[in-house]
Amino acid sequence: MIHFLPTKALDIDKEKLLGQLTASNISIPFPEDFERWPEPVVVYNEGTNTSSTANATGHMIDGVKVIYYKTMVWGSVVADFADFKLKVAETLNDFRGWARAGLKFVEVTSGQDVNVILSDPANLGITPGCGADLSCTTWSNQVIINDVRWREGTEASRAGGMGTRDYQHMVVNHEMGHWLGHYAHIEGCTEENGFIGGPAPIMLQQSTSLRGCTSFNAWPLDSELWTLR
């Protein structure tokens, strides 16, 4: 789940957009020690005559784009935080994941580009655009993972045979995908979008259903290996 504003045409009202982003950042309650980062900037793609928004993040080190992240807890959670930190690091740097897009994720205690937060579902319930039964990504550089879903998956994922660890891979990759620039969800596997007859794209909301895809999938597909960061 995400409450990013969608990609818009070049006639976008830039002042209005940035005003909405600022308002969003101010209104969302987060852990007391989280750090704010520069507001997203409008990124224009002249080739497709579209615009999108992203922060100018990523640090080129030896030809690899490094993303610094910090893991945090928000509220009362049941999952073991040390285990969460370990598994998030494994997922983010797994060769099957966003690493294939030329990214390396390094955990830090300060100076981060993005926070990865294990959250009490009740706090997600009061986060604008989110809900107590969801995980979310926000404009203020917060990738927020629902504690209950982290531990149990969802009814749909369990019914489809996706184990807990694969669900954890999937939810981290999906929410981080939003932060990397995949703002909109893929709505299903159709002839129109080219995903018909295959596994679910990582940016499809697999937590609820497969929407015509053949199987659950925890990793970004080849066609999803791009980033605005």
C-alpha positions in Angstrom: 0.0 0.0 0.0 1.2 3.5 -0.8 -0.1 7.0 -0.7 2.3 8.6 -3.1 0.7 11.0 -5.6 0.6 9.3 -9.1 2.8 10.2 -12.0 1.2 13.1 -13.9 1.7 14.9 -17.2 4.1 17.8 -17.7 1.3 20.3 -17.1 1.4 19.3 -13.4 0.9 22.2 -10.9 4.4 21.9 -9.3 3.7 24.3 -6.5 0.5 22.5 -5.6 2.2 19.1 -5.7 5.1 20.1 -3.5 2.7 21.7 -1.1 0.8 18.5 -0.8 4.0 16.6 -0.1 5.0 19.0 2.6 1.5 18.7 4.2 1.8 14.9 4.1 5.2 15.0 5.8 3.9 17.2 8.6 0.8 15.3 9.3 2.2 11.8 9.6 3.2 10.7 13.2 6.4 8.6 13.2 9.0 7.4 15.8 10.4 10.3 17.7 13.9 9.8 16.4 13.2 9.5 12.7 15.1 12.0 10.5 13.4 14.1 7.9 15.0 14.4 4.5 14.7 16.9 1.6 11.3 17.1 0.0 10.8 15.0 -3.2 11.7 16.8 -6.4 9.8 16.6 -9.7 11.7 14.5 -12.2 10.8 15.0 -15.8 11.2 12.4 -18.6 11.3 14.3 -21.8 11.2 11.1 -23.9 7.8 10.1 -22.6 6.5 13.6 -21.8 5.8 12.5 -18.2 6.9 13.6 -14.8 7.3 11.7 -11.5 8.6 12.6 -8.1 11.6 11.3 -6.2 14.4 12.4 -3.9 17.8 12.7 -5.4 19.3 9.8 -3.3 21.7 7.0 -4.0 25.5 7.3 -3.6 27.8 6.0 -6.3 30.6 4.0 -4.8 32.9 1.9 -7.0 30.3 2.0 -9.8 27.5 0.8 -7.5 24.6 2.9 -6.3 24.4 2.6 -2.5 21.2 3.3 -0.6 21.7 3.9 3.2 18.8 2.7 5.3 18.0 2.6 9.0 15.8 0.0 10.7 13.4 1.1 13.4 10.5 0.0 15.6 7.3 2.0 15.8 5.1 1.1 18.8 4.6 -2.2 20.4 5.5 -5.2 18.2 5.7 -9.0 18.7 8.3 -9.9 16.1 12.0 -10.0 17.2 13.6 -6.8 16.1 17.1 -8.3 15.7 15.6 -11.0 13.4 13.7 -8.3 11.5 16.9 -6.4 10.9 18.8 -9.5 9.7 16.0 -10.6 7.3 15.5 -7.1 5.9 19.3 -6.9 5.1 19.2 -10.4 3.5 16.2 -9.4 1.3 17.5 -6.0 0.2 20.9 -7.4 -0.9 19.7 -10.8 -2.3 20.9 -11.4 -5.8 17.2 -12.0 -6.9 16.0 -8.6 -5.7 16.7 -4.9 -6.3 20.4 -5.7 -6.3 19.8 -6.7 -9.9 19.0 -3.1 -10.6 22.6 -2.2 -9.6 21.7 -1.2 -6.0 23.5 -2.0 -2.8 21.7 -1.4 0.6 23.8 -0.6 3.6 22.3 -0.3 7.1 23.4 2.7 9.1 22.4 4.3 12.4 22.4 7.9 11.0 22.7 9.6 7.6 20.1 7.3 6.1 18.2 7.8 2.8 15.2 5.8 4.0 13.9 4.2 7.2 12.6 0.6 7.2 10.2 0.4 10.1 8.6 -2.5 11.9 5.3 -1.1 13.1 2.5 -1.9 15.4 -0.6 -2.2 13.2 -2.4 0.3 15.3 0.0 3.0 14.2 -0.5 2.1 10.5 -4.2 2.5 11.2 -3.7 6.2 12.0 -1.3 6.8 9.1 -3.0 8.8 6.3 -3.6 6.6 3.3 -2.7 3.4 5.1 -4.6 1.0 7.4 -4.1 -1.4 10.3 -4.1 -4.4 8.0 -1.6 -3.0 5.6 2.1 -2.2 5.1 2.8 1.2 3.6 5.4 3.5 2.1 5.2 7.3 2.6 6.5 10.5 1.0 8.7 11.1 4.1 11.0 8.2 3.3 9.4 5.6 5.5 9.0 2.0 4.4 6.7 0.7 7.1 6.1 -3.1 7.6 3.1 -4.3 9.5 4.2 -6.5 12.4 1.3 -8.9 12.1 1.7 -9.4 8.4 5.5 -9.8 8.9 4.8 -12.7 11.2 1.8 -14.3 9.6 1.5 -13.2 6.0 -2.1 -12.7 4.7 -5.0 -15.0 4.1 -4.4 -14.8 0.4 -0.7 -15.5 0.6 -1.2 -18.5 3.0 -4.0 -19.9 0.8 -1.7 -19.6 -2.2 1.1 -21.5 -0.6 3.5 -18.6 0.0 5.5 -19.3 3.1 6.2 -16.7 5.8 9.8 -16.1 4.7 8.7 -15.6 1.1 6.0 -13.3 2.2 8.6 -11.3 4.1 10.8 -11.1 1.0 7.8 -10.0 -1.0 6.6 -7.2 1.4 10.0 -5.7 1.8 10.7 -5.8 -2.0 7.2 -4.4 -2.7 7.3 -1.5 -0.3 11.0 -0.7 -1.1 9.9 -0.7 -4.8 7.4 2.1 -4.1 10.2 4.1 -2.5 12.5 3.4 -5.4 10.0 5.0 -7.8 7.4 2.4 -8.6 4.6 4.6 -7.2 1.6 2.9 -8.9 0.5 -0.7 -8.4 0.3 -3.1 -11.2 -3.3 -4.0 -11.4 -3.0 -7.6 -12.7 -1.6 -10.0 -15.3 -3.2 -9.0 -18.5 -2.5 -9.0 -22.2 -2.4 -5.2 -22.1 0.5 -5.0 -19.6 2.3 -8.0 -20.9 2.3 -10.0 -17.6 -0.4 -12.5 -18.6 0.5 -16.2 -18.1 3.3 -15.5 -15.7 4.1 -15.0 -12.0 2.9 -11.9 -10.2 5.0 -8.7 -10.6 6.5 -7.5 -7.3 4.5 -4.3 -7.6 1.1 -6.1 -7.8 -0.7 -6.2 -4.4 -0.2 -9.9 -3.8 -1.3 -9.6 -0.2 -4.9 -9.6 -1.4 -5.0 -11.6 -4.6 -3.1 -12.7 -7.8 -5.4 -10.9 -10.2 -4.9 -13.3 -13.0 -1.3 -14.1 -12.4 -0.2 -17.7 -12.2 1.7 -17.7 -8.9 2.9 -15.6 -6.0 6.4 -14.1 -6.4 8.7 -12.5 -3.9 11.1 -10.8 -6.3 11.0 -8.0 -8.9 10.7 -9.2 -12.5 13.2 -8.3 -15.2 10.8 -5.6 -16.5 10.6 -4.0 -13.0 14.4 -3.5 -12.6 14.5 0.3 -12.8 14.6 3.0 -10.2 14.2 6.8 -10.0 16.6 6.9 -7.0 
